[in-house]
Amino acid sequence: MTTVDGVLAALADPTRRSVLESLVRDGATTATVLARRLPVTRQAVGKHLSVLERAGLVHCQRVGREARYRPDPAPLTDAAAWLADLAREWDTRLARIRALAEDPTT
């Protein structure tokens, strides 16, 4: 799986997006604290964090017995670039279709 695939797969789940948004907004924290903010169990948050970590969107740092998760936006850059390329390609295709529709002699 490419970086883009992993990022898009990780962000496909609304709970994972909520977890990532919370980390970005509030900073590094534990799964327990995140679970208090979300309508899911601490174990579910842990599983979502694992998926986000595999995609490179969060990193875990152990401080004693505590595992603190912090966001890493770097993988989003590749995904954003891929989406921008896709959007440009669509814009080009739509412009061609528009040109044909407006001037059928072309």
N, C-alpha and C positions, 0 to 999 in steps of 0.2 A: 504494500500500500504506500502510495506517495504521501508526502507531507500534506499536500492539498486534500487528498482523499481522507486522511486521518482527521484533519481539522474539520472538514465538512461533515464527516460521519459523527465526530464528537459533538458538533454544534447542532446536529439534527434533532437532538432531544431538548425539549424546552426546560427540563429541570437542570440539565448540564449548562444550558445558557444562563439560567438563573444563578447557578453556583459561580460561574465565571464572572458574571456581572457583579455579583456580591463581592468577589475577591478584588475586582478592579476598582469598585466604588469604595470599599471599606479597608482594603489592604489585606495583608497576610493574616491568616487565622487558622483555627483548627476545624476539623470536621464536626466536632461537637457544637461549636459556635455556629457554624453554617447550618446545621440541622435545626437549631432553634429558630432560624430565620425562614425555614422552608417547611412545607407541609409533608415532609418525608422523614424517615428514620435516620439515625446517625449511620447505620449500616448502609442504607441506600446512598447517602451522601458519600460515604467512603468508596462505594462502587463507581459512582459518577466521577469522583476525583481521580480514580484509577484510569478511567477512560480519557479524561482530560490530560492526565500526566503522560499517558502513552502517546497522545497527539502532540505533546510538547507545550500545551497551553498553560499548564501549571507545573510547579516544581515543589517538591516536598523537602523540608529541612527539619531534621530532628533536633529538638532542644530538650535534652533529658528524656523524659518519657513522652513528651509532647511532640506531635507531628504537625508542623505549621505549613500551610500551603500558600504559595504566592503565585500570582498570575505572570505569564510570560507572553507578551503580545507578538513576539517575533514570528511564530508560525502563521499568524494572521496575515502577515505581509505577503507571503507566497500565495495564499488563498485569495487575497484581495487583488493581486496582480493577475491571477488566472481569471477571476471574475471580470476584471476590467478588459482583458483581452477578449473574452467571450462577448462582452457588451459591445466592444468596437466592431467585432465581426458581425454581430446582429445589426448594428447601425449601418454598416456598409451594405449588407444584404437588403435591408429595408429601404435604403436610399436608392438602390438599383430598382427595386420593385416600384417605388414611388415615381422614379424617372420614366419607367415603362408605362405606368398607369397615366401619367400626365402627358406623355408624348409617345404614342404608340408607333411612331416612325423610327424611333431609336432602336 
